[in-house]
Amino acid sequence: ATEEYGTAPASGRTIMIEYSSPNTNKPLHLGHIRNNLLGYSVATILKANGHNVIKVNLVNDRGIHICKSMLAWQLYGGGETPESSGMKGDHLVGKYYVEFDKHYKQQVKELMAEKGISEDEAKRTAPIMLQAQEMLRKWEAKDEEVYSLWATMNGWVYEGFDVTYKALGVDFDKVYYESQTYLLGKSLVEDGLQKGVFFRKEDNSVWIDLEAD
């Protein structure tokens, strides 16, 4: 009975606590530790107060940032894996996110020097960035090769994350992945465009004017 000391009877109230929620292009860092321990602590306190608590992790596993790591691994990885490198999977993928940035900055610098263009234009037209954008388009079209690489590299990251979660003593009742939910958001944006709630700029980005609010 001592284990139940200080806990309240069931309240009938269900509360969802969402925490961690990392990107899959780099390792968990100090900010994630704070977020994980706070989220888990709040969930535990609410549970002790008699509430039914659902601990949720929303993983941002898609997007241009993920493609940056994937592309850099393709270009510069030489087939390296967590096993061959001895690196934790999330650290290995993070290494290639940094590698992308290094080559991107170098290309921007070269374009500015050779073509005399502005930094903004160089950032937009750097070949490695255009390749990453094309990779994202291929991912959204379910290109077999890109999708397979995405699944493999995300798998490395999840294995690394699990080691960290275990070390911290935190867990989740449900994990949601953005790759499974983004199409819902996309359809809502398209609906908003048709209704005139949003508007599209020349560069194809979608905006809303909130000045009145």
ZIZILIN-V62505 format. One record per helix or strand of 3 or more residues. SS is the DSSP state (alpha for helix, beta for strand). FROM is the first residue (numbers start at 1). TO is the last residue. Records with the same first field share a line. If there is no record, write none. Layout:
# ZIZILIN-V62505
SS = FROM-TO / FROM-TO
This chain:
# ZIZILIN-V62505
alpha = 2-4 / 30-48 / 64-76 / 82-85 / 89-115 / 119-125 / 127-140 / 144-168 / 178-195
beta = 14-18 / 52-60 / 174-177
